[in-house]
């Protein structure tokens, strides 16, 4: 069992390491390694160290391109947790709004354009707010986190080590969870085909539309639910 204080340290560190590896993050390799050394659970610590070995030993351009290809170009390994459960449906919009309201109640404000279901944001909230209400979004989206972990394992990306560590700190999957994850892995998230006011746009209340459903909304570029990455070479974010 991973103790609450250890979970907070892990979630805070994983939140940072799952963000885009810009120059500031890559320059902080020594500090990140020191933070990982404070993790006490042997399996959790080993998984994070394995990831950091890759991160600090790989050139910046390769790390950045790998991140974009892993998380930005593939829905199967996207970092937006409500998509796994709700797909591009009204239910996802409501889930996003519920998350945003939960954050607001605890004083957490999102950056402009940032969606509340982004895994690094969910992990940061869990680390800051703690067990109970803080970790509730992670527990509610346990199946999505597991599906993401399995996709990263299948892809062979070093980011799988971070999800391995996070999943070790979460409640174990039930048999029902495993069945649901297996079904989602085959069928993908639900798709809404009714109530469209215009082609490619969901008819949602203004408050939900302000949050946005992309990624991966109907207006997003077509990125199929496929285990294989696109053949085009990704470009690093600015």
Phi, psi and omega per residue, in radians:
X1 nan 2.377 3.111
X2 -1.628 2.115 -3.076
X3 -1.212 2.730 -3.087
X4 -0.951 -0.765 -3.135
X5 -1.115 -0.658 3.100
X6 -1.182 -0.685 3.103
X7 -1.078 -0.732 3.139
X8 -1.079 -0.765 3.111
X9 -1.093 -0.762 -3.126
X10 -1.132 -0.843 -3.089
X11 -1.091 -0.666 3.117
X12 -1.117 -0.784 -3.122
X13 -1.191 -0.787 3.135
X14 -1.107 -0.607 3.098
X15 -1.024 -0.751 3.114
X16 -1.196 -0.792 -3.024
X17 -1.260 -0.309 3.111
X18 -1.634 0.056 3.022
X19 -1.491 2.930 3.133
X20 -1.037 2.281 -3.074
X21 -1.368 1.329 3.121
X22 -1.349 -3.123 -3.064
X23 -1.062 -0.640 -3.119
X24 -1.135 -0.771 3.135
X25 -1.142 -0.765 -3.101
X26 -1.172 -0.515 3.122
X27 -1.307 -0.240 -3.090
X28 -1.680 0.402 -3.086
X29 -0.968 -0.726 -3.134
X30 -1.136 -0.744 3.127
X31 -1.163 -0.693 3.126
X32 -1.140 -0.707 3.109
X33 -1.128 -0.676 3.101
X34 -1.137 -0.681 3.112
X35 -1.138 -0.688 3.120
X36 -1.139 -0.555 -3.138
X37 -1.169 -0.310 3.132
X38 -1.480 -0.128 3.083
X39 -1.290 2.345 -3.019
X40 -1.810 -0.487 -3.138
X41 -1.181 2.136 -2.993
X42 -1.049 -0.757 -3.107
X43 -1.230 -0.714 3.109
X44 -1.106 -0.835 -3.126
X45 -1.083 -0.732 -3.128
X46 -1.110 -0.708 -3.132
X47 -1.137 -0.761 -3.130
X48 -1.182 -0.708 3.098
X49 -1.068 -0.689 3.126
X50 -1.050 -0.745 3.113
X51 -1.140 -0.782 -3.092
X52 -1.145 -0.537 3.066
X53 -1.048 -0.756 3.087
X54 -1.185 -0.807 -3.061
X55 -1.067 -0.805 -3.071
X56 -1.403 -0.244 -3.116
X57 -1.850 0.177 -3.097
X58 -2.103 2.504 -3.099
X59 -1.124 2.635 -3.020
X60 -1.013 -0.786 -3.094
X61 -1.085 -0.728 3.136
X62 -1.151 -0.714 3.111
X63 -1.093 -0.783 -3.106
X64 -1.149 -0.755 3.107
X65 -1.136 -0.667 3.125
X66 -1.117 -0.710 3.126
X67 -1.079 -0.828 -3.123
X68 -1.076 -0.797 -3.128
X69 -1.148 -0.618 -3.093
X70 -1.312 -0.813 -2.967
X71 -1.866 -0.535 -3.050
X72 -1.599 -0.439 -3.028
X73 -1.851 0.052 -3.089
X74 -2.380 2.017 3.106
X75 -1.085 -0.603 -3.079
X76 -1.054 -0.491 3.125
X77 -2.124 0.589 3.068
X78 -1.267 2.780 -3.070
X79 -1.670 0.118 -3.081
X80 -1.703 1.829 -2.901
X81 -1.190 -0.617 -3.096
X82 -1.172 -0.374 3.135
X83 -1.120 -0.641 -3.111
X84 -1.108 -0.648 -3.082
X85 -1.520 -0.667 -2.972
X86 -2.013 -0.221 -3.087
X87 1.051 -2.666 3.125
X88 -1.638 1.227 -3.094
X89 -2.253 2.956 3.086
X90 -1.024 -0.612 -3.129
X91 -1.042 -0.580 3.106
X92 -1.171 -0.707 3.107
X93 -1.050 -0.728 3.119
X94 -1.156 -0.708 3.121
X95 -1.103 -0.691 3.102
X96 -1.111 -0.756 -3.141
X97 -1.123 -0.709 3.118
X98 -1.079 -0.747 3.098
X99 -1.089 -0.780 -3.119
X100 -1.071 -0.717 3.123
X101 -1.168 -0.638 3.092
X102 -1.095 -0.786 3.127
X103 -1.069 -0.798 -3.097
X104 -1.045 -0.665 -3.132
X105 -1.114 -0.409 3.139
X106 -1.853 0.198 3.049
X107 1.441 0.188 3.124
X108 -1.590 2.169 3.120
X109 -1.910 2.365 -3.132
X110 -1.465 2.649 3.030
X111 -1.211 2.674 3.136
X112 -0.948 2.261 3.113
X113 1.406 0.005 -3.106
X114 -1.546 2.274 3.134
X115 -1.498 2.503 -3.048
X116 -1.254 -0.242 -3.120
X117 -1.662 0.098 3.080
X118 -1.083 2.214 -3.020
X119 -0.937 -0.779 3.095
X120 -1.018 -0.592 3.103
X121 -1.215 -0.769 3.126
X122 -1.076 -0.704 3.115
X123 -1.180 -0.699 3.113
X124 -1.090 -0.747 3.125
X125 -1.078 -0.742 3.125
X126 -1.106 -0.713 -3.115
X127 -1.173 -0.715 -3.061
X128 -1.362 -0.753 -3.024
X129 -1.511 -0.513 3.027
X130 1.585 -3.036 -3.116
X131 -0.980 2.799 -3.116
X132 1.502 -2.051 -3.047
X133 -1.116 -0.618 -3.100
X134 -1.182 -0.662 -3.105
X135 -1.600 -0.090 -3.098
X136 -0.995 -0.774 3.123
X137 -1.052 -0.632 3.095
X138 -1.136 -0.732 3.122
X139 -1.170 -0.688 -3.133
X140 -1.142 -0.515 -3.118
X141 -1.913 0.523 -3.118
X142 -1.011 -0.672 -3.129
X143 -1.167 -0.701 3.105
X144 -1.124 -0.701 3.109
X145 -1.092 -0.722 3.126
X146 -1.166 -0.707 3.124
X147 -1.107 -0.701 3.065
X148 -1.095 -0.774 3.137
X149 -1.023 -0.807 -3.126
X150 -1.111 -0.650 3.109
X151 -1.147 -0.684 3.126
X152 -1.221 -0.631 3.065
X153 -1.110 -0.791 -3.133
X154 -1.093 -0.606 -3.136
X155 -1.369 -0.260 -3.139
X156 1.258 0.361 -3.109
X157 -1.419 2.555 3.077
X158 -1.049 -0.365 3.121
X159 -1.122 -0.257 3.106
X160 -1.083 -0.514 -3.118
X161 -1.132 -0.644 3.112
X162 -1.153 -0.727 3.134
X163 -1.233 -0.578 3.032
X164 -1.022 -0.791 -3.120
X165 -1.129 -0.796 -3.130
X166 -1.079 -0.772 -3.111
X167 -1.152 -0.541 3.083
X168 -1.141 -0.455 -3.112
X169 -1.558 -0.119 -3.118
X170 -1.746 2.843 3.083
X171 -1.009 2.515 -3.141
X172 -1.126 2.686 3.113
X173 -1.217 2.473 3.002
X174 -1.489 2.978 3.074
X175 -1.052 -0.681 3.113
X176 -1.117 -0.685 3.092
X177 -1.059 -0.790 -3.092
X178 -1.130 -0.672 3.096
X179 -1.129 -0.739 -3.136
X180 -1.158 -0.721 3.109
X181 -1.089 -0.743 3.129
X182 -1.099 -0.700 3.130
X183 -1.176 -0.737 3.117
X184 -1.121 -0.638 3.139
X185 -1.089 -0.527 -3.134
X186 -1.542 -0.842 -2.982
X187 -1.612 -0.412 -3.042
X188 1.438 3.054 -3.121
X189 -1.200 2.885 3.120
X190 -1.152 2.694 3.117
X191 -2.156 2.349 3.137
X192 -1.732 2.236 -3.079
X193 -2.100 0.125 -3.137
X194 -2.142 2.769 3.061
X195 1.321 0.468 3.129
X196 -1.540 2.107 -3.139
X197 -1.322 -0.600 3.053
X198 -2.432 2.696 3.141
X199 -0.989 2.255 3.070
X200 1.434 0.144 -3.138
X201 -2.299 2.267 3.118
X202 -1.407 2.413 3.111
X203 -1.473 1.625 -3.090
X204 -2.157 2.734 3.092
X205 -1.010 2.709 -3.070
X206 -1.000 -0.663 -3.107
X207 -1.118 -0.633 3.099
X208 -1.323 -0.667 -3.141
X209 -1.087 -0.545 3.135
X210 -1.139 -0.539 3.074
X211 -1.257 -0.738 3.138
X212 1.571 2.581 3.098
X213 -1.846 0.007 3.127
X214 -1.797 2.536 -0.222
X215 -1.305 2.542 0.178
X216 -2.139 1.249 -3.098
X217 -1.222 3.063 -3.085
X218 -1.111 -0.412 -3.128
X219 -1.494 -0.097 3.136
X220 -1.277 2.738 3.057
X221 -0.986 2.634 -3.106
X222 -1.241 1.969 3.067
X223 -2.243 1.768 -2.962
X224 -1.173 2.778 3.087
X225 -1.375 1.457 -3.028
X226 -2.359 2.492 3.112
X227 -1.314 -0.107 -3.066
X228 -1.856 2.295 3.133
X229 -1.224 2.776 3.105
X230 -1.096 2.778 -3.118
X231 -1.422 -0.344 -3.121
X232 -1.223 2.623 3.135
X233 -1.422 2.150 -3.120
X234 -1.246 2.642 3.048
X235 -1.851 2.448 3.127
X236 -1.144 2.614 3.085
X237 -1.111 2.736 3.067
X238 -1.125 nan nan
